[in-house]
């Protein structure tokens, strides 16, 4: 068994990368004429889609696979792979399933509800902040698959945001909560020099010789006679300021211009003031007010951000003397995601031409940066992990589960009180098992499963993290309790108290007894051999999870949990027949599935070896000579010597009840009899002394 565990651990550490499967030919089949699929982009894994519009080729959007950009693991440990198409404005054109291994959508609900869910993305903008089941405007979820659709939504949005950052000019697509915000409450009257010293205004002076050096070594060198003759002359004097910052705009602009500027900006918009002097201009003779000036480029994090002229004809405040030949107020819309907390990278393209008929154009850039001082913006808050929404949405259920688990732990810790009265204990246990079935199973959908373990194996195999587990808070909370309980009580806490399907089997056994069905007692030798089967099932599933994930998806169906609990027996008839058959068998063979087939039980039995105390009380007479508990144990978890086999113990506590009972425990009965026996004392000799 130790060798098996070592083999499993080694396999879990094997790595293999998942990648997209679509080719350009396959995409062409999916998007036929008049659409044309372009070559895959070199900087990001996406295909541009074009449409011929007269003599122009129009960009329709980008198509990409989510697994290439955001491989968020699902509950089988394998990321869903979705084909996503967004247009140049960041609007979803389509989202379709390419492959997925979510257990609930494989043989359970089927893919139809998933496809209906994905249709809701069409027409929605990436900047809307798309959520699942969050109220008005959000996506409708899928019943019994809440965690899965949240993972899928995270995959879609994360992948689409990467394309938006790389291709759509959205400056990393951040929403207002994830970027810095301008402080409107900071203002101090300042002179121009004070603003320059504080870093609120950036001044750049470029001389003719500086420009000539940019073209050195290229065919553009030496083409400007003025630069060669007068290298110290000014090519351009430029001032840049973040005009929408009150500490800048109110000082630098005339009150009328400032007020007009405020009226033209939407919430989240930014305005930059650019002033230039010298022979080089930013607009050129063909510049049209309200358009984008070609002579200046803004980038942030290497992504271009569009700046459009506001056509305001700005005027400077009195006392702000700047020798400006041109003055522009440029607007950056909120959707561009400009972040005041990061540097603005500007570039002034300078183009020279060589030749007359077909001149060769050589372009170089004058680069400089501008950063707003920290006192004038609020730093962005760290982005909340996507899984936190799941925990907030289920906080009531988590509280109920937490209170219930605390009560269970207290009761098991105080076992003397719990088993003091056999009849009371029997009813308390049955009430708890009903809670396990009703709340933990059907209401909270927190049935632990071997799928949880195969998912971890496949995630580790692919070198991914385990954050996907946090999308199902009830399962995480229950696993946390079970793992702690393994150190104290072993596997029995889950298998005997917290497994909904195990509780169903226990009630099936009670029903069989009530119907007076013959109860099959498996001979001890055969029972020991059958119990080994579940370890073989566990090994087969974990090996398949590493080497053949598709086969693992089939093998995990040996567990009836999904059919009986997750899907409430609403499934294809072979699965329903299998789960129902196991319950029928449990009516005559106590918890047959748990004892002989359950791979999760096998895993917990192995992990349960870390158990610290032997918590079931024993007496010296247990096993020698008393065999009461061994014969009464429905799981054959007590060996003839009287020792408890904790790996096969389901914590039904029947033996603990017997141990504490004066009516059932043979040693205690004998002790009571001895204490009640009146010793016979011989009468003293009577001497008859006759008269």
C-alpha positions as CSV (number, residue, x, y, z in Angstrom):
1,X,0.0,0.0,0.0
2,X,2.9,2.3,0.7
3,X,4.2,1.7,-2.8
4,X,0.8,2.5,-4.2
5,X,0.8,5.8,-2.4
6,X,4.2,6.7,-3.6
7,X,3.2,5.9,-7.2
8,X,0.1,8.1,-6.9
9,X,2.2,11.0,-5.5
10,X,4.7,10.7,-8.3
11,X,2.0,10.7,-11.0
12,X,0.4,13.8,-9.4
13,X,3.6,15.7,-10.0
14,X,3.8,14.9,-13.7
15,X,3.1,17.9,-15.9
16,X,1.5,18.4,-19.3
17,X,0.3,21.6,-20.9
18,X,-3.1,22.0,-22.4
19,X,-3.4,24.0,-25.5
20,X,-6.0,25.2,-28.0
21,X,-7.1,22.8,-30.8
22,X,-8.5,25.1,-33.5
23,X,-6.7,25.7,-36.7
24,X,-7.2,28.4,-39.3
25,X,-9.0,25.9,-41.6
26,X,-11.4,24.9,-38.8
27,X,-12.1,28.5,-38.1
28,X,-12.7,29.2,-41.8
29,X,-15.3,26.4,-41.7
30,X,-17.0,28.0,-38.7
31,X,-16.9,31.5,-40.2
32,X,-17.6,31.1,-43.9
33,X,-17.7,33.9,-46.6
34,X,-18.1,36.8,-46.5
35,X,-15.9,36.5,-43.4
36,X,-12.2,35.9,-43.9
37,X,-10.0,34.4,-41.1
38,X,-6.6,36.2,-41.0
39,X,-3.3,34.8,-39.8
40,X,-3.0,34.1,-36.1
41,X,-1.6,37.2,-34.3
42,X,2.1,37.0,-33.3
43,X,1.7,38.7,-29.9
44,X,-1.5,37.0,-28.7
45,X,-3.2,33.8,-29.6
46,X,-6.1,35.1,-31.5
47,X,-7.3,35.1,-35.1
48,X,-8.6,38.4,-36.6
49,X,-11.9,38.1,-38.6
50,X,-12.2,40.4,-41.6
51,X,-15.1,41.3,-44.0
52,X,-14.7,42.9,-47.4
53,X,-16.6,46.2,-47.5
54,X,-16.3,47.6,-51.0
55,X,-12.6,48.2,-51.6
56,X,-11.8,48.2,-47.9
57,X,-11.1,45.2,-45.6
58,X,-13.0,45.8,-42.4
59,X,-12.0,44.2,-39.1
60,X,-15.0,42.4,-37.6
61,X,-13.5,41.0,-34.5
62,X,-11.1,38.5,-32.9
63,X,-11.7,34.8,-32.3
64,X,-9.8,32.9,-29.7
65,X,-9.8,29.8,-27.4
66,X,-10.2,30.5,-23.7
67,X,-7.8,27.7,-22.7
68,X,-5.0,29.5,-24.6
69,X,-5.4,32.7,-22.6
70,X,-7.1,31.8,-19.3
71,X,-7.0,28.1,-18.4
72,X,-9.1,28.3,-15.3
73,X,-9.5,24.7,-14.1
74,X,-13.0,23.3,-13.7
75,X,-14.1,20.8,-11.1
76,X,-12.5,17.9,-13.0
77,X,-9.2,19.8,-12.8
78,X,-9.4,20.4,-16.6
79,X,-10.1,23.9,-17.9
80,X,-13.2,24.4,-20.1
81,X,-12.2,25.4,-23.6
82,X,-14.5,27.9,-25.2
83,X,-14.5,29.6,-28.5
84,X,-15.0,33.4,-27.9
85,X,-15.5,36.1,-30.5
86,X,-15.5,39.8,-29.6
87,X,-15.7,42.8,-31.9
88,X,-13.3,45.8,-31.9
89,X,-15.5,47.6,-29.3
90,X,-15.2,44.7,-26.9
91,X,-18.8,43.4,-27.5
92,X,-19.3,39.6,-27.4
93,X,-20.3,38.3,-30.8
94,X,-20.4,34.6,-29.8
95,X,-19.3,32.1,-27.1
96,X,-19.4,28.4,-27.8
97,X,-18.2,25.2,-26.2
98,X,-15.2,23.4,-27.7
99,X,-14.6,21.0,-24.8
100,X,-15.4,20.8,-21.1
101,X,-15.1,18.2,-18.4
102,X,-17.5,19.6,-15.8
103,X,-19.1,16.5,-14.2
104,X,-22.5,18.1,-14.0
105,X,-22.5,18.8,-17.8
106,X,-21.1,15.5,-18.9
107,X,-23.8,12.9,-18.3
108,X,-25.8,14.8,-15.7
109,X,-27.7,17.9,-17.0
110,X,-26.0,17.5,-20.4
111,X,-24.5,20.4,-22.4
112,X,-27.8,21.9,-23.4
113,X,-28.1,24.1,-20.3
114,X,-24.5,25.2,-20.7
115,X,-25.1,26.2,-24.4
116,X,-28.2,28.2,-23.3
117,X,-26.1,29.9,-20.6
118,X,-23.4,30.9,-23.1
119,X,-25.9,32.4,-25.5
120,X,-26.4,35.2,-22.9
121,X,-23.0,36.7,-23.7
122,X,-24.0,37.8,-27.2
123,X,-24.4,41.5,-27.4
124,X,-22.9,42.2,-24.0
125,X,-20.0,44.5,-23.6
126,X,-16.8,43.4,-21.9
127,X,-16.8,46.7,-20.0
128,X,-20.2,45.9,-18.3
129,X,-18.8,43.9,-15.5
130,X,-20.5,40.6,-16.3
131,X,-21.6,38.5,-13.3
132,X,-23.6,35.3,-12.8
133,X,-26.8,35.4,-10.8
134,X,-26.1,38.8,-9.3
135,X,-29.4,40.4,-10.0
136,X,-30.7,42.7,-12.7
137,X,-28.4,42.8,-15.8
138,X,-26.4,39.7,-14.8
139,X,-26.3,36.4,-16.5
140,X,-28.8,33.8,-15.4
141,X,-27.1,30.8,-13.8
142,X,-27.8,27.1,-14.2
143,X,-29.5,25.2,-11.4
144,X,-27.2,22.7,-9.7
145,X,-24.2,24.0,-11.6
146,X,-23.6,27.4,-10.0
147,X,-19.9,26.9,-9.3
148,X,-19.3,25.4,-12.8
149,X,-20.9,28.4,-14.6
150,X,-18.9,30.8,-12.4
151,X,-15.7,29.1,-13.5
152,X,-16.8,29.3,-17.1
153,X,-17.7,32.9,-16.7
154,X,-14.3,33.6,-15.2
155,X,-12.7,31.8,-18.2
156,X,-14.6,33.8,-20.7
157,X,-14.0,37.2,-19.1
158,X,-10.3,36.6,-18.3
159,X,-9.5,35.4,-21.9
160,X,-11.5,38.3,-23.4
161,X,-9.8,40.9,-21.2
162,X,-6.4,39.7,-22.4
163,X,-7.4,40.2,-26.0
164,X,-8.9,43.6,-25.2
165,X,-5.6,44.7,-23.6
166,X,-3.6,43.4,-26.5
167,X,-5.8,44.3,-29.4
168,X,-8.6,46.7,-28.6
169,X,-6.7,49.6,-27.0
170,X,-8.5,49.3,-23.7
171,X,-5.4,49.8,-21.6
172,X,-5.7,46.4,-20.0
173,X,-9.4,46.6,-19.7
174,X,-9.5,47.5,-16.1
175,X,-12.8,48.6,-14.6
176,X,-12.9,51.8,-12.4
177,X,-12.5,49.7,-9.2
178,X,-9.1,48.3,-10.4
179,X,-7.3,51.5,-11.5
180,X,-6.3,54.6,-9.7
181,X,-8.7,57.5,-9.4
182,X,-8.1,61.2,-9.6
183,X,-8.5,63.0,-6.3
184,X,-11.0,65.9,-6.6
185,X,-10.4,67.1,-3.0
186,X,-6.8,68.2,-3.4
187,X,-6.2,71.8,-4.6
188,X,-3.6,74.4,-3.7
189,X,-3.0,77.6,-5.7
190,X,0.3,77.2,-7.5
191,X,2.4,79.2,-10.0
192,X,3.6,77.6,-13.2
193,X,7.1,77.1,-11.8
194,X,5.7,75.5,-8.7
195,X,3.7,73.1,-10.8
196,X,6.8,72.3,-12.9
197,X,8.7,71.6,-9.7
198,X,6.0,69.4,-8.3
199,X,5.8,67.3,-11.5
200,X,2.3,68.4,-12.4
201,X,3.5,69.9,-15.6
202,X,6.0,68.2,-17.8
203,X,8.3,70.3,-20.0
204,X,10.3,68.7,-22.9
205,X,12.6,70.7,-25.2
206,X,14.0,69.0,-28.2
207,X,16.7,70.6,-30.4
208,X,17.5,70.2,-34.0
209,X,20.6,68.2,-33.2
210,X,18.7,65.8,-31.0
211,X,16.4,64.9,-33.9
212,X,19.3,64.5,-36.3
213,X,20.9,62.0,-33.9
214,X,17.6,60.0,-33.9
215,X,18.2,59.4,-37.7
216,X,21.9,58.7,-37.4
217,X,22.9,55.6,-39.2
218,X,19.7,55.4,-41.3
219,X,18.8,56.7,-44.8
220,X,17.0,59.6,-43.0
221,X,20.2,61.1,-41.7
222,X,21.3,64.4,-43.2
223,X,18.0,65.1,-45.0
224,X,17.1,68.2,-42.9
225,X,19.4,71.1,-43.8
226,X,18.3,73.3,-41.0
227,X,19.1,70.6,-38.4
228,X,22.6,70.2,-39.9
229,X,23.2,74.0,-40.1
230,X,21.7,75.0,-36.7
231,X,21.7,72.0,-34.4
232,X,21.2,74.1,-31.3
233,X,17.9,75.6,-32.5
234,X,14.7,74.4,-30.9
235,X,12.8,71.8,-32.8
236,X,9.9,71.7,-30.4
237,X,9.2,73.0,-26.9
238,X,6.4,71.0,-25.4
239,X,4.4,71.1,-22.2
240,X,2.0,68.4,-21.0
241,X,-0.3,68.5,-18.0
242,X,-3.2,66.3,-16.7
243,X,-5.8,69.1,-17.1
244,X,-8.7,67.1,-15.6
245,X,-6.9,67.0,-12.3
246,X,-8.3,69.9,-10.3
247,X,-4.9,70.9,-8.9
248,X,-3.7,71.2,-12.5
249,X,-6.7,72.4,-14.5
250,X,-7.9,75.0,-12.0
251,X,-4.4,76.6,-11.8
252,X,-3.4,76.3,-15.4
253,X,-6.6,77.0,-17.3
254,X,-8.8,80.1,-17.4
255,X,-12.0,79.7,-15.3
256,X,-14.2,79.7,-18.4
257,X,-12.1,77.0,-20.0
258,X,-12.0,74.9,-16.8
259,X,-15.8,75.0,-16.5
260,X,-16.4,74.1,-20.2
261,X,-13.9,71.3,-19.8
262,X,-15.9,69.9,-16.8
263,X,-19.1,70.0,-18.9
264,X,-17.5,68.0,-21.7
265,X,-16.1,65.1,-19.7
266,X,-18.1,62.0,-18.8
267,X,-17.5,60.3,-15.5
268,X,-14.1,58.5,-15.7
269,X,-12.9,60.6,-18.7
270,X,-9.5,62.3,-18.6
271,X,-8.2,65.5,-20.3
272,X,-4.6,66.2,-21.2
273,X,-3.4,69.7,-22.1
274,X,-0.6,69.8,-24.7
275,X,1.1,73.0,-25.7
276,X,3.9,73.3,-28.2
277,X,6.2,76.0,-29.6
278,X,8.8,75.8,-32.4
279,X,8.8,74.7,-36.0
280,X,7.5,71.2,-35.4
281,X,3.7,70.9,-34.9
282,X,1.6,68.0,-33.6
283,X,-1.5,68.6,-35.8
284,X,-0.3,69.4,-39.3
285,X,-2.0,71.4,-42.0
286,X,-4.8,68.7,-42.6
287,X,-5.8,68.5,-38.9
288,X,-9.5,68.6,-38.2
289,X,-10.8,69.7,-34.9
290,X,-12.3,66.9,-32.8
291,X,-10.1,64.3,-34.5
292,X,-7.0,62.4,-33.3
293,X,-3.8,64.3,-33.7
294,X,-1.2,62.2,-35.5
295,X,1.8,64.1,-34.1
296,X,1.5,62.7,-30.6
297,X,0.9,59.2,-29.3
298,X,0.0,58.1,-25.8
299,X,0.8,54.6,-24.5
300,X,0.4,52.9,-21.2
301,X,1.9,49.6,-20.5
302,X,3.0,49.5,-24.1
303,X,-0.7,49.7,-25.3
304,X,-1.8,52.7,-27.3
305,X,-4.5,54.9,-25.8
306,X,-6.5,57.1,-28.1
307,X,-6.5,60.9,-27.4
308,X,-9.1,62.9,-29.3
309,X,-9.3,66.7,-29.5
310,X,-12.1,68.3,-27.5
311,X,-12.2,71.4,-29.8
312,X,-12.5,73.8,-26.9
313,X,-9.9,76.4,-27.9
314,X,-8.4,76.5,-24.4
315,X,-7.2,79.6,-22.8
316,X,-4.6,79.8,-20.0
317,X,-5.2,81.4,-16.6
318,X,-3.8,84.9,-15.9
319,X,-0.2,84.7,-15.0
320,X,0.4,81.4,-16.9
321,X,2.7,82.7,-19.6
322,X,3.7,80.0,-22.0
323,X,5.0,80.8,-25.5
324,X,2.5,78.3,-27.2
325,X,2.1,78.2,-30.9
326,X,-0.6,75.4,-30.6
327,X,-2.7,74.4,-27.7
328,X,-4.8,71.2,-27.5
329,X,-7.1,69.7,-24.9
330,X,-7.2,66.0,-25.6
331,X,-9.8,63.6,-24.2
332,X,-9.3,60.0,-23.2
333,X,-12.6,58.2,-22.7
334,X,-13.2,56.2,-19.5
335,X,-13.5,52.9,-21.5
336,X,-9.8,53.2,-22.4
337,X,-8.9,52.4,-18.8
338,X,-6.3,55.1,-18.4
339,X,-4.7,54.6,-15.0
340,X,-3.6,57.7,-13.2
341,X,-1.4,55.5,-10.9
342,X,0.9,54.5,-13.8
343,X,3.2,56.5,-16.0
344,X,2.0,57.9,-19.3
345,X,4.4,57.2,-22.1
346,X,4.3,59.8,-24.9
347,X,5.9,59.7,-28.3
348,X,6.3,62.3,-31.0
349,X,6.6,60.6,-34.4
350,X,9.0,62.5,-36.7
351,X,9.0,61.4,-40.3
352,X,11.5,62.3,-43.1
353,X,11.1,61.5,-46.7
354,X,13.9,60.5,-49.2
355,X,13.1,60.6,-52.9
356,X,10.8,62.5,-55.1
357,X,8.5,60.2,-57.2
358,X,8.1,57.4,-54.7
359,X,9.7,58.8,-51.6
360,X,10.9,56.5,-48.8
361,X,9.4,57.5,-45.5
362,X,11.6,57.0,-42.4
363,X,10.0,57.6,-38.9
364,X,11.6,58.0,-35.6
365,X,10.0,58.8,-32.2
366,X,10.8,61.3,-29.6
367,X,9.9,59.6,-26.4
368,X,9.2,61.0,-22.9
369,X,7.1,60.1,-19.9
370,X,4.9,61.9,-17.5
371,X,3.7,60.7,-14.2
372,X,1.2,62.2,-11.9
373,X,2.5,62.7,-8.3
374,X,1.1,60.3,-5.8
375,X,-0.7,63.0,-3.8
376,X,-3.1,63.6,-6.7
377,X,-4.6,60.2,-7.1
378,X,-6.0,57.3,-5.1
379,X,-4.0,54.2,-5.6
380,X,-6.0,51.2,-7.1
381,X,-7.2,48.6,-4.7
382,X,-6.1,45.1,-5.2
383,X,-8.5,43.1,-7.4
384,X,-10.8,40.8,-5.4
385,X,-10.4,37.2,-6.4
386,X,-13.4,36.1,-8.6
387,X,-14.2,33.2,-6.1
388,X,-15.0,35.7,-3.3
389,X,-18.4,36.3,-4.9
390,X,-19.3,32.6,-4.4
391,X,-18.5,32.8,-0.7
392,X,-20.5,36.0,-0.2
393,X,-23.5,34.5,-2.1
394,X,-23.5,31.4,0.1
395,X,-22.7,32.9,3.4
396,X,-26.0,31.9,5.0
397,X,-25.4,28.2,4.0
398,X,-21.8,28.5,5.2
399,X,-23.0,29.7,8.6
400,X,-25.5,26.9,8.9
401,X,-22.9,24.3,7.9
402,X,-20.3,25.8,10.3
403,X,-22.7,25.7,13.3
404,X,-23.7,22.1,12.4
405,X,-20.1,20.9,12.1
406,X,-19.3,22.6,15.4
407,X,-22.2,20.8,17.1
408,X,-21.1,17.5,15.6
409,X,-17.5,18.0,16.7
410,X,-18.6,18.8,20.2
411,X,-20.9,15.8,20.4
412,X,-18.2,13.4,19.1
413,X,-15.8,14.9,21.6
414,X,-18.2,14.3,24.4
415,X,-19.0,10.8,23.4
416,X,-19.9,9.7,27.0
417,X,-22.9,12.1,27.0
418,X,-23.7,11.2,23.4
419,X,-24.0,7.5,24.0
420,X,-25.3,7.6,27.6
421,X,-28.8,6.6,26.5
422,X,-28.9,4.2,23.6
423,X,-32.4,5.2,22.5
424,X,-31.7,8.9,22.6
425,X,-28.5,8.3,20.6
426,X,-30.3,6.3,18.0
427,X,-32.8,9.2,17.4
428,X,-30.1,11.9,17.5
429,X,-28.1,10.0,14.9
430,X,-31.1,9.5,12.6
431,X,-32.0,13.2,12.9
432,X,-28.4,14.1,11.9
433,X,-28.4,11.7,8.9
434,X,-31.6,13.4,7.7
435,X,-29.9,16.7,8.0
436,X,-26.9,15.3,6.0
437,X,-29.2,14.2,3.2
438,X,-31.5,17.2,3.1
439,X,-29.1,20.1,3.8
440,X,-25.6,18.9,3.0
441,X,-26.7,16.8,0.1
442,X,-29.7,18.2,-1.8
443,X,-29.8,21.8,-0.5
444,X,-26.1,22.8,-0.3
445,X,-24.9,20.3,-3.0
446,X,-21.8,19.6,-0.8
447,X,-21.5,15.9,-1.5
448,X,-17.7,15.2,-1.4
449,X,-16.6,13.1,-4.3
450,X,-13.6,11.3,-5.9
451,X,-14.0,13.9,-8.6
452,X,-12.5,16.4,-6.1
453,X,-9.4,14.3,-5.9
454,X,-9.1,13.6,-9.6
455,X,-9.5,17.3,-10.3
456,X,-6.5,18.0,-8.0
457,X,-4.5,15.3,-9.7
458,X,-5.1,16.8,-13.2
459,X,-4.5,20.3,-12.0
460,X,-1.1,19.4,-10.6
461,X,-0.4,17.3,-13.6
462,X,-0.8,20.4,-15.8
463,X,1.1,22.7,-13.5
464,X,-1.9,24.7,-12.5
465,X,-3.0,26.0,-9.2
466,X,-5.9,24.9,-7.1
467,X,-7.8,28.2,-6.9
468,X,-10.7,26.7,-8.8
469,X,-11.7,24.8,-5.7
470,X,-12.6,28.0,-4.0
471,X,-15.5,28.5,-6.4
472,X,-17.5,25.9,-4.4
473,X,-17.3,27.2,-0.8
474,X,-19.5,24.5,0.7
475,X,-17.3,21.7,-0.6
476,X,-14.2,23.5,0.6
477,X,-15.6,24.1,4.1
478,X,-16.7,20.5,4.4
479,X,-13.3,19.2,3.1
480,X,-11.5,21.4,5.7
481,X,-13.5,19.8,8.5
482,X,-13.1,16.3,7.1
483,X,-9.3,16.7,6.8
484,X,-9.1,17.9,10.4
485,X,-11.3,15.1,11.6
486,X,-8.9,12.5,10.0
487,X,-6.4,13.4,12.6
488,X,-8.8,12.8,15.4
489,X,-11.4,10.2,14.4
490,X,-10.2,8.9,11.0
491,X,-12.4,8.3,8.0
492,X,-15.5,7.5,10.0
493,X,-16.5,11.1,10.6
494,X,-17.2,11.7,7.0
495,X,-18.3,8.2,5.9
496,X,-20.6,7.7,9.0
497,X,-21.9,11.2,9.5
498,X,-21.4,13.6,6.6
499,X,-21.8,11.6,3.4
500,X,-25.3,12.1,2.0
501,X,-25.2,8.9,-0.1
502,X,-23.9,6.9,2.9
503,X,-26.8,8.3,4.9
504,X,-29.2,7.1,2.2
505,X,-27.7,3.6,2.4
506,X,-28.1,3.6,6.2
507,X,-31.8,4.5,5.9
508,X,-32.1,1.8,3.2
509,X,-30.7,-0.7,5.7
510,X,-33.2,0.4,8.3
511,X,-36.0,0.1,5.8
512,X,-34.8,-3.5,5.0
513,X,-34.9,-4.4,8.6
514,X,-38.4,-2.9,9.0
515,X,-39.6,-4.9,6.1
516,X,-38.0,-8.0,7.7
517,X,-35.8,-8.6,4.7
518,X,-33.0,-11.2,5.4
519,X,-29.8,-9.4,6.4
520,X,-26.8,-10.8,4.6
521,X,-23.7,-11.2,6.9
522,X,-20.7,-11.5,4.7
523,X,-18.2,-14.0,6.0
524,X,-15.1,-12.4,7.5
525,X,-12.6,-13.8,5.0
526,X,-14.7,-12.8,2.0
527,X,-15.5,-9.4,3.5
528,X,-11.7,-8.7,3.9
529,X,-11.1,-9.6,0.3
530,X,-14.0,-7.5,-1.0
531,X,-12.8,-4.5,1.0
532,X,-9.6,-4.5,-1.1
533,X,-11.6,-3.8,-4.3
534,X,-12.1,-0.1,-3.4
535,X,-8.4,0.4,-3.3
536,X,-8.0,-1.0,-6.8
537,X,-10.9,1.3,-8.0
538,X,-9.1,4.3,-6.4
539,X,-5.8,3.4,-8.1
540,X,-7.5,2.9,-11.5
541,X,-9.2,6.3,-11.3
542,X,-6.1,8.2,-10.2
543,X,-4.0,6.6,-12.9
544,X,-6.6,7.4,-15.5
545,X,-6.7,11.0,-14.2
546,X,-3.0,11.3,-15.0
547,X,-2.7,9.3,-18.2
548,X,-6.2,9.2,-19.8
549,X,-8.5,12.0,-18.5
550,X,-11.3,10.9,-20.7
551,X,-11.3,7.4,-19.2
552,X,-11.2,9.0,-15.7
553,X,-14.4,10.8,-16.6
554,X,-16.0,7.4,-17.2
555,X,-14.5,5.6,-14.2
556,X,-15.7,8.2,-11.7
557,X,-19.2,7.1,-12.6
558,X,-18.6,4.2,-10.3
559,X,-19.6,6.7,-7.7
560,X,-23.4,7.1,-7.7
561,X,-23.1,10.5,-5.9
562,X,-23.8,12.6,-8.9
563,X,-26.8,10.7,-9.9
564,X,-28.4,10.3,-6.5
565,X,-27.5,13.6,-4.9
566,X,-26.3,16.2,-7.4
567,X,-29.0,15.4,-10.0
568,X,-31.6,13.9,-7.7
569,X,-32.0,10.8,-9.9
570,X,-33.0,13.0,-12.9
571,X,-30.6,11.3,-15.4
572,X,-30.4,8.7,-18.1
573,X,-31.9,5.4,-16.9
574,X,-28.6,3.3,-16.7
575,X,-27.2,5.7,-14.1
576,X,-30.5,5.8,-12.2
577,X,-30.7,2.0,-12.2
578,X,-27.2,1.7,-11.0
579,X,-27.7,4.2,-8.1
580,X,-31.0,2.7,-7.1
581,X,-29.6,-0.8,-7.3
582,X,-26.9,0.1,-4.8
583,X,-29.6,1.3,-2.4
584,X,-31.6,-1.9,-2.9
585,X,-28.4,-3.9,-2.1
586,X,-27.9,-1.8,1.0
587,X,-31.3,-3.0,2.3
588,X,-29.8,-6.5,2.8
589,X,-26.0,-5.8,2.9
590,X,-25.2,-3.0,5.2
591,X,-23.5,-0.1,3.2
592,X,-22.2,-2.5,0.6
593,X,-21.0,0.3,-1.7
594,X,-19.2,2.2,1.0
595,X,-17.4,-1.0,2.3
596,X,-16.4,-2.5,-1.0
597,X,-16.5,-0.1,-4.0
598,X,-16.2,3.6,-2.8
599,X,-13.0,5.1,-4.1
600,X,-13.4,8.2,-1.9
601,X,-13.8,6.0,1.1
602,X,-10.5,4.2,0.1
603,X,-8.7,7.5,-0.2
604,X,-10.0,8.6,3.2
605,X,-9.0,5.3,4.7
606,X,-5.5,5.8,3.5
607,X,-5.4,9.4,4.7
608,X,-7.0,8.4,8.0
609,X,-3.9,6.6,9.0
610,X,-2.6,9.9,10.3
611,X,-5.3,9.5,13.1
612,X,-3.6,10.3,16.5
613,X,-5.7,8.7,19.2
614,X,-7.6,5.4,19.5
615,X,-10.8,7.2,20.5
616,X,-13.1,4.1,20.7
617,X,-12.9,2.9,24.4
618,X,-11.9,-0.7,24.9
619,X,-11.7,-2.9,28.0
620,X,-9.2,-5.7,28.8
621,X,-12.0,-8.2,28.3
622,X,-12.8,-6.9,24.8
623,X,-11.9,-9.8,22.5
624,X,-10.8,-12.0,25.4
625,X,-13.3,-13.3,26.1
626,X,-16.0,-10.9,25.2
627,X,-17.0,-10.8,21.5
628,X,-20.3,-8.8,21.8
629,X,-19.1,-5.7,19.9
630,X,-17.4,-7.8,17.2
631,X,-20.6,-9.7,16.4
632,X,-22.8,-6.6,16.6
633,X,-20.5,-4.5,14.2
634,X,-22.3,-4.4,10.9
635,X,-19.0,-3.5,9.1
636,X,-16.7,-6.2,10.4
637,X,-14.5,-3.4,11.7
638,X,-13.6,-5.2,14.9
639,X,-11.1,-8.0,14.8
640,X,-11.4,-11.1,17.1
641,X,-8.7,-9.7,19.4
642,X,-11.1,-6.8,20.1
643,X,-9.1,-4.2,18.4
644,X,-10.9,-1.7,16.1
645,X,-9.9,-1.5,12.5
646,X,-10.3,2.3,12.1
647,X,-9.7,2.2,8.3
648,X,-13.0,0.3,8.0
649,X,-14.8,1.9,10.9
650,X,-17.8,4.1,9.9
651,X,-18.2,5.7,13.3
652,X,-21.7,4.4,13.8
653,X,-20.7,4.2,17.5
654,X,-22.8,1.1,18.2
655,X,-19.8,-0.5,20.0
656,X,-19.4,2.7,22.1
657,X,-23.1,2.5,23.0
658,X,-22.5,-1.2,24.0
659,X,-19.4,-0.3,26.0
660,X,-21.3,2.3,28.0
661,X,-24.4,0.1,28.6
662,X,-25.1,-1.8,31.7
663,X,-27.6,-3.9,29.8
664,X,-25.4,-4.8,26.7
665,X,-21.8,-4.9,27.7
666,X,-21.0,-8.4,29.1
667,X,-18.1,-7.2,31.3
668,X,-20.3,-4.5,32.9
669,X,-23.1,-7.0,33.3
670,X,-20.8,-9.4,35.2
671,X,-19.5,-6.5,37.3
672,X,-23.1,-5.6,38.3
673,X,-23.9,-9.2,39.1
674,X,-20.8,-9.4,41.3
675,X,-21.7,-6.2,43.1
676,X,-25.3,-7.5,43.8
677,X,-24.3,-11.0,45.1
678,X,-24.8,-11.5,48.9
679,X,-21.9,-13.4,50.3
680,X,-22.9,-16.6,52.2
681,X,-21.4,-16.6,55.7
682,X,-21.3,-20.0,57.4
683,X,-23.4,-20.1,60.6
684,X,-21.5,-20.6,63.9
685,X,-21.5,-24.1,65.3
686,X,-24.3,-24.6,67.7
687,X,-23.6,-27.0,70.6
688,X,-26.5,-28.7,72.0
689,X,-26.0,-28.9,75.6
690,X,-28.9,-30.9,76.9
691,X,-30.3,-30.6,80.3
